């Protein structure tokens, strides 16, 4: 391979650093989009929420230390229990693992950044603002108090008339935007930005874990988002989904919540298990035993965990046979988990293990998590669950699973990777003392709860009768809880101290094999000066010189520095270089977008609905500027990528990140839509007459609406085909016609529905039909906006037959919107007539 | 290029998607029978709904066996000729074969109570 034309390497490396560095000062922090900054921010914020959630837990433990105490009054107790669970699940566990993935993956995969830096920053702001939104409920004295799973009818307008439930629904959904955007970002990063040569069977295991987790978020979070939206609409506008008197069903909430809630446990556990896999092989000083078996186990867990949700509902009166399906899946999921545990043990057995701070926490993980898994299998048995349901036995089980499955691996991960971030080593004394306090404190807190639960101590109740005979065990739990808390503080203090005072370490202090350890310290914001080329799973063990090579200019993307940040795009399976992806630099747009959403939601909770709707304008404005300026729309079709190598820019590439983002976003959207269709049929199942008023009218109106929708999609498609042959005018004509027909569909369909469906507050049928039609209507409206956007891009000459990414996206979106419309049409118009 | 085959990512995970489809299908059939009273006629001691659920199970099993066999063959072919893909196809085909086996087991495990329990007894 011939070399780049001669250039001054030192000067260009300095230019590369300038290009990738955040801007200085506070403004620089507010506008940062780089994955290192955002990832660390997620981790720091997650740890802050851990401390807050932990403090709430300490109050809970104080209240339960002895019967009849008055540390918290019953209402305050309910608030603290609710906020403790919500904080730990939504504001600590999920985001902190996303932070790990965001910080580490590009480094581990040999890339410079994630493919959508603005989306990373946007997700972070949504997470932070969502969390603050939720906690602002304390300022207004309207703290959510209905439990972290917010069961209706307790959370309906009748029994929770205040704003507490609204703070929960809106705040948590706001924060969930971060999870969903992170899922898109991480999937695309893993699929198309791996180092050349890192084909799919050579990915680090952590990437497999995160890939499966991200897909689980894509399918698991939408049911909860939908449920939250439905409940908020029911509370705010009098729609009916859960209220029995008007045809709703409270169990619908439980189904949707746990359809999210159970996969959520694995969404938390899998990335942590990915951390375990990385650490185990490094400290065993040998490659993982059973790489394929672990991949198999992770994929299997990803699927099976979606068949468990009803095991949270064993006590609600579902027929036994149906319960047995979920019981079977709940037991089956222990098998892939067991496969992973045995692979880790085998790796340690076959290697020469090295006991350092990260490994201590891994050992803690093994013991605690396996115990939690075993009580999980016990609870998967229906008769046992009926006995233990809603008691402290379940509290013990879930803390063993979550603290074992997340917190120990997380501390192990912090100790393992912090030398990479700080260039320093932790203190031996404090790190060990912290671990033992956490390990002993945790077990003494939660082990007795198995017993108190079996003796009948219920969950979520602010006190208990002395006659139950569990007060000594509770006192032990409380005392040990404080030891546990001190341990966590000790670990966090240790970590904070070693940033400043730790002993300096050499590069790669644990002698690990994966690419992140090829980076020098301090880690440059661009990670690698030249893209590393790998040929096995542990590149640093097999070819240590890769560290030096990738730190020098002159390799892939290591030539004279262009004006835009560039990431190398590679093939999904092969990881062969395919494209040069120009990504965005620092910008305030993500912050502005999140602020606009915060303002919109604040107006909503204040019941200023018109003002809230008006906030859509600035939001759409910010998104329009965002889209117009993303990447580099002036980029030539082909860009220099390496010595004598030119590759297409993303606008001209088949596997463009934007394309994959669309595919994943539509999967997420499809899951949201499927949840809504499920809600429709679930409500129908419990209804004696459907529709409640009987008549459905003629076929004429619905047929015209459907024809308009299909014509809109066809017009857009014809325009995009024209573009492929180089006819920009035909593209614009097709888009304009599609947008007009789409608007026509919306107008006609609303008229048709007004004739056959009553006001949404009449009956659950009317609510769910309006919701279904409205959901699809929003998609058509978005389709119209995208068509207008691409029309303008074509007009300005940013789109043509070769730079065809945007037309491909608008075409695919419309095909999806038409497909979704046909399903919605069949459900709304054809199904009741067929009954 | 074939888009869905055992040596591609989508094809490799397809068996688990079939497990999920099977799960949704039998649970939905239970819902129809118990919520709306459909498919409740008796045939030789079993209700129509149970027979249908067993038929779905059989269909899922047949498909998984066929796919597992295809994955095994695909892996053999790729092993015989080097394929020039550095073992990638073989890795995916093996993954597909193992997932077919696990999915088949999980389908069987889920469906095991079908002949033993009445469909709607609380």
Interface residues (C-beta under 8 A of the other chain):
Chain A: X199 X200 X201 X292 X295 X296 X299 X300 X302 X303 X304 X306 X307 X317 X319 X320 X321 X322 X324 X325 X328 X329 X331 X332 X335 X336 X572 X573 X574 X681 X682 X684 X685 X686
Chain B: X8 X9 X13 X16 X17 X19 X20 X23 X26 X27 X30 X31 X32 X34 X35 X36 X85 X86 X87 X88 X91 X92 X94 X95 X98 X99 X102 X105 X106 X109 X110 X112 X113 X114 X117 X118 X119 X120 X121 X122
